């Protein structure tokens, strides 16, 4: 398996890893600059030359995976018989510099409702390195020609057409997915809010709408849904930055995206 395929596999499995690259070589070494090794929690793919260099790099990569949030690192190895090595002697005579780059599990966002605001929001979020799930009951809004504006996406876009019960998608979403609810139907929004509160593996939950809408929803979630106040408070509404008051879809989308990115920054603290 190539290192590119290995990185893709880790991403698809939502597993962290480390990309190890021979950054520089002086003198003789087992591999030239550019050789790569991908280290996951339980497996490795590729090689930077074996021996002590590779073994130590794997050890350090696994420590970085366990620490989560570690920054990239450079390690230098002298390949001679005068150096005390952890995993045996390599005496090629050169010096190798290795770069270790953490491969974090990318964030996931689910947008329920891909109407005017939802599509504009998708255009903004698709420029981020994340898994973007777009969910709607209306097939025409998910048509390939309409979503063609996302063709240059940096993130990975996943489309879910659910004609009857969009809330069923919640259980399928990756752990920690941030959910934004903005469908065309208040009844659908209410059902999604109730289901989201019953789905414990989700991240933040945001709901678009007015104060009056939220007052009705809050009462319904408590009386009909049986949710306590602490649970209901998991839902943030209104979403977006409060000092951006424009009502154009693109303006709302930028505001909501900025608010979400701020949530990401808070998560990283």
C-alpha positions in Angstrom: 0.0 0.0 0.0 1.3 3.4 -0.9 1.7 6.1 1.8 -1.0 8.1 0.1 -3.4 5.2 0.4 -2.4 4.6 4.0 -3.2 8.2 4.9 -6.5 7.9 3.2 -7.3 4.7 5.0 -6.6 6.3 8.4 -8.8 9.2 7.5 -11.6 6.9 6.4 -11.4 5.0 9.6 -11.1 8.2 11.6 -7.9 7.0 13.2 -5.0 9.3 14.1 -1.5 8.7 12.7 1.8 10.2 11.9 3.5 10.7 8.5 7.2 10.1 8.8 9.4 11.5 6.1 13.2 11.4 5.5 13.7 15.1 5.3 17.5 15.2 4.6 20.4 12.8 4.2 24.1 13.6 4.5 26.5 10.8 3.5 25.3 7.2 3.2 21.9 6.1 4.5 19.4 3.3 3.9 16.9 5.5 2.1 17.1 8.8 0.3 15.3 12.0 1.2 11.6 11.8 0.5 11.1 8.2 1.7 7.9 7.9 3.8 6.4 5.8 6.5 2.9 6.1 7.8 2.4 5.0 11.5 -1.1 4.2 12.9 -2.1 3.1 16.3 -1.6 -0.6 15.4 0.0 -0.7 12.0 2.6 0.9 9.7 2.9 1.3 6.0 6.0 2.1 3.9 9.5 2.3 5.2 12.3 4.9 5.9 15.0 2.3 5.9 14.4 -0.1 8.8 16.7 -0.6 11.7 17.1 1.8 14.6 16.0 4.9 12.7 12.7 3.4 11.7 12.1 1.7 15.1 12.8 4.9 17.1 10.6 7.0 14.7 7.8 4.5 15.2 8.2 4.6 18.9 8.0 8.4 18.9 5.1 8.5 16.4 3.1 6.2 18.8 3.9 8.6 21.7 2.6 11.5 19.6 -0.6 9.6 18.7 -1.2 8.9 22.4 -0.6 12.6 23.3 -2.9 13.9 20.6 -2.4 17.5 19.5 1.4 17.1 19.2 3.2 19.4 16.9 5.5 18.2 14.0 9.0 17.2 15.1 12.4 16.8 13.5 14.7 13.9 14.7 18.3 13.5 13.6 20.2 10.2 13.6 23.9 9.7 13.3 24.5 6.4 11.6 27.8 5.1 13.1 28.9 2.5 15.5 29.9 5.1 18.2 26.3 6.1 18.9 24.3 4.2 21.5 21.1 3.2 19.8 17.8 1.9 21.3 17.2 -0.6 18.6 20.7 -1.8 17.4 23.5 -0.3 15.5 23.3 1.3 12.0 26.7 2.3 10.7 26.1 3.4 7.2 28.2 6.5 8.0 25.8 9.2 7.2 23.3 11.4 9.1 19.5 11.3 8.6 17.0 13.9 9.5 13.4 12.7 9.9 10.2 14.8 10.0 7.2 13.4 11.9 3.9 15.1 11.1 0.8 14.2 13.1 -2.3 13.2 11.1 -5.2 14.2 13.3 -8.7 12.8 12.9 -10.5 15.5 10.9 -13.5 17.2 12.3 -17.0 16.3 11.0 -19.9 18.7 10.4 -23.5 17.7 9.4 -25.8 20.3 7.8 -29.4 19.3 7.9 -31.2 21.3 5.2 -29.4 22.3 2.0 -31.6 25.2 1.0 -30.3 28.7 0.3 -28.4 29.1 3.5 -27.4 25.5 3.7 -25.8 25.5 0.3 -23.9 28.8 1.0 -22.8 27.3 4.3 -21.6 24.1 2.5 -19.6 26.3 0.1 -17.7 27.9 3.0 -17.2 24.7 5.1 -16.1 22.7 2.1 -13.0 24.9 2.0 -12.0 23.5 5.3 -10.2 20.1 5.9 -13.2 18.3 7.4 -15.8 15.7 6.6 -18.9 17.6 5.5 -22.3 15.7 5.6 -25.2 17.3 3.7 -28.6 15.9 4.6 -31.9 16.8 3.0 -35.3 15.2 2.3 -35.5 17.0 -1.1 -33.6 15.1 -3.8 -33.5 18.1 -6.2 -31.5 20.2 -3.7 -28.9 17.4 -3.6 -28.7 17.1 -7.4 -25.2 16.8 -8.8 -25.6 20.0 -10.9 -26.7 22.0 -7.9 -23.8 20.7 -5.7 -21.4 21.3 -8.5 -20.2 24.4 -6.7 -18.5 22.1 -4.2 -16.4 20.4 -6.9 -13.2 22.2 -5.7 -13.8 21.2 -2.0 -10.8 20.7 0.2 -12.8 18.6 2.6 -14.7 15.4 1.8 -18.4 15.9 1.1 -20.9 13.2 1.9 -24.5 13.5 0.6 -27.4 11.9 2.4 -30.9 11.9 0.7 -33.5 10.9 3.3 -37.0 11.3 2.0 -38.8 10.4 5.2 -36.7 10.5 8.4 -33.6 12.6 8.2 -33.0 12.1 11.9 -32.0 8.5 11.2 -28.7 9.9 9.7 -27.7 11.1 13.2 -26.8 7.6 14.4 -24.6 7.1 11.3 -22.5 10.2 11.8 -18.9 9.9 13.2 -18.3 10.5 16.9 -18.0 14.2 17.7 -19.8 15.4 14.6 -21.1 19.0 14.9 -24.7 19.3 13.8 -26.3 22.3 12.2 -30.1 22.1 11.8 -31.7 24.4 9.2 -34.3 22.6 7.2 -37.3 24.1 5.4 -39.8 22.5 7.8 -40.1 23.5 11.5 -41.6 20.1 12.3 -38.5 18.5 10.8 -36.2 20.8 12.8 -38.1 19.9 16.0 -37.7 16.2 15.3 -34.0 16.6 14.6 -33.5 18.6 17.8 -35.2 15.8 19.8 -33.2 13.0 18.1 -29.9 14.9 18.4 -30.4 15.2 22.1 -30.9 11.4 22.2 -27.7 10.7 20.2 -24.9 10.9 22.8 -21.9 10.7 20.5 -22.5 14.0 18.7 -20.6 17.2 19.2 -22.3 20.6 19.3 -25.8 21.1 18.1 -26.9 24.3 16.4 -30.4 25.4 15.3 -31.2 28.3 13.0 -34.2 30.4 13.8 -35.8 33.1 15.8 -36.3 33.5 19.5 -40.0 32.8 19.1 -39.2 29.5 17.3 -36.8 28.5 20.1 -39.4 29.3 22.8 -41.8 26.9 21.2 -39.2 24.2 20.6 -37.8 24.5 24.1 -41.2 23.9 25.7 -41.9 21.0 23.4 -38.6 19.4 24.1 -39.3 19.5 27.8 -42.9 18.5 27.8 -43.2 16.1 24.9 -39.6 15.1 24.6 -38.9 14.7 28.4 -35.5 16.4 28.2 -34.2 18.3 31.2 -33.0 21.8 31.1 -29.3 20.8 31.0 -29.9 18.6 28.0 -31.9 21.3 26.1 -29.1 23.8 26.8 -26.8 21.7 24.5 -28.7 23.2 21.6 -27.3 26.6 20.6 -29.7 29.0 19.0 -29.5 31.4 17.3 -26.3 30.3 15.5 -23.8 32.6 14.0 -22.0 35.7 15.3 -24.4 38.0 17.1 -22.9 41.2 15.8 -23.4 40.1 12.1 -27.1 40.9 11.5 -27.4 40.6 7.7 -30.1 38.3 6.4 -28.7 37.4 3.0 -28.0 33.6 2.8 -24.3 34.2 2.1 -24.0 36.6 5.0 -25.7 34.1 7.4 -23.5 31.3 6.1 -20.3 33.2 6.7 -21.5 34.1 10.2 -22.5 30.5 11.1 -19.2 29.2 9.7 -17.1 31.7 11.7 -19.0 30.8 14.8 -18.4 27.1 14.2 -14.7 27.7 13.5 -14.5 29.5 16.8 -16.0 26.4 18.5 -13.3 24.3 16.8 -10.7 26.6 18.3 -12.2 26.3 21.8 -12.2 22.5 21.4 -8.5 22.6 20.8 -7.7 24.6 24.0 
